[in-house]
Amino acid sequence: MASFEGKVVTKLLASRGAIISLADINEAAVKEATASLTGSDKHMYTVVDVRSSQSVDSWIKSTVERLGKLDGAVNMAGVITPTKPITEETDDTWDFNFAVNTRGVFFCLRAQLKAMTAGGSIVSAASAFGQVGSPGVAPYCASKAAVIGLTRTAAKENQHIRVNCVAPGENYIYSVVVVVVVVVVVVAAAAGW
Ligand SMILES: NC(=O)c1ccc[n+]([C@@H]2O[C@H](COP(=O)([O-])OP(=O)(O)OC[C@H]3O[C@@H](n4cnc5c(N)ncnc54)[C@H](O)[C@@H]3O)[C@@H](O)[C@H]2O)c1
């Protein structure tokens, strides 16, 4: 949660009174992100590698022990490897994308669902690339598509908890559509249609 998007989410939640348990593999970043929150002394942070189920389970356990309960969770940790065609991707780039983006979300979801009571909410990071694909980042696209399938299944299995994922990048697609529509309307008005 020390990511660009994680910081935006945690700042908003903290400004609305939430007490937050942040986690990231990057200690300096998660420490700084925690210190920047409203009421920083109430929050906690843990260095977590989401590729390890032990690391994730211990983080969720210590969060509930210290804060009392878990009402919501946001799973934003993610990686993307350098652009190359599928024919040049290696076993390692495939495994790395899936280890963080997919297994990481699976480990987090599993631990959070066990700890959360009815009425809770979990949001994980997928990507518009996981919906539409994108040349040069096949392992990333596939790992994010898997997050969508995982989320849908978790939502159907746990109807007492809202389980969703977000697909950043769609705003860009919608923005292009809006710009095209606006240009067409402006052209139409100028042409007296
Ligand atoms: N920013 C975008 O345009 C965009 C678009 C589509 C999807 N997303 C997804 O949204 C999420 C957040 O994006 P962002 O731009 O804030 O990313 P970011 O690169 O700023 O942050 C990712 C965070 O994940 C952490 N991380 C990496 N590996 C980890 C691990 N093994 N264990 C724990 N933490 C780990 C990093 O330290 C970092 O703080 C990611 O999952 C990303 O794939 C982002």
The ligand as an ORCA input file, in Angstrom:
! r2SCAN-3c Opt
* xyz 0 1
  N      -0.876      2.993    -12.216
  C      -1.529      2.499    -13.266
  O      -1.658      3.136    -14.329
  C      -2.141      1.117    -13.184
  C      -2.883      0.643    -14.255
  C      -3.455     -0.628    -14.171
  C      -3.283     -1.410    -13.030
  N      -2.534     -0.923    -12.009
  C      -2.350     -1.786    -10.826
  O      -2.706     -1.067     -9.651
  C      -1.831     -1.428     -8.579
  C      -1.148     -0.202     -8.013
  O      -0.492      0.468     -9.071
  P       0.579      1.619     -8.779
  O       0.726      2.400    -10.014
  O       0.209      2.305     -7.514
  O       1.877      0.720     -8.614
  P       3.295      1.101     -7.957
  O       4.336      0.450     -8.812
  O       3.372      2.541     -7.660
  O       3.238      0.330     -6.573
  C       3.263     -1.051     -6.463
  C       3.607     -1.342     -5.009
  O       3.641     -2.762     -4.849
  C       4.741     -3.025     -3.964
  N       5.176     -4.408     -4.164
  C       5.813     -4.930     -5.256
  N       6.088     -6.218     -5.033
  C       5.618     -6.519     -3.786
  C       5.614     -7.692     -3.008
  N       6.152     -8.840     -3.456
  N       5.049     -7.649     -1.787
  C       4.520     -6.487     -1.309
  N       4.507     -5.343     -2.000
  C       5.045     -5.364     -3.228
  C       5.810     -2.003     -4.377
  O       6.806     -1.839     -3.388
  C       4.969     -0.769     -4.599
  O       4.833      0.005     -3.417
  C      -0.847     -2.459     -9.152
  O      -1.312     -3.765     -8.861
  C      -0.901     -2.194    -10.650
  O      -0.579     -3.325    -11.418
  C      -1.962      0.328    -12.052
*
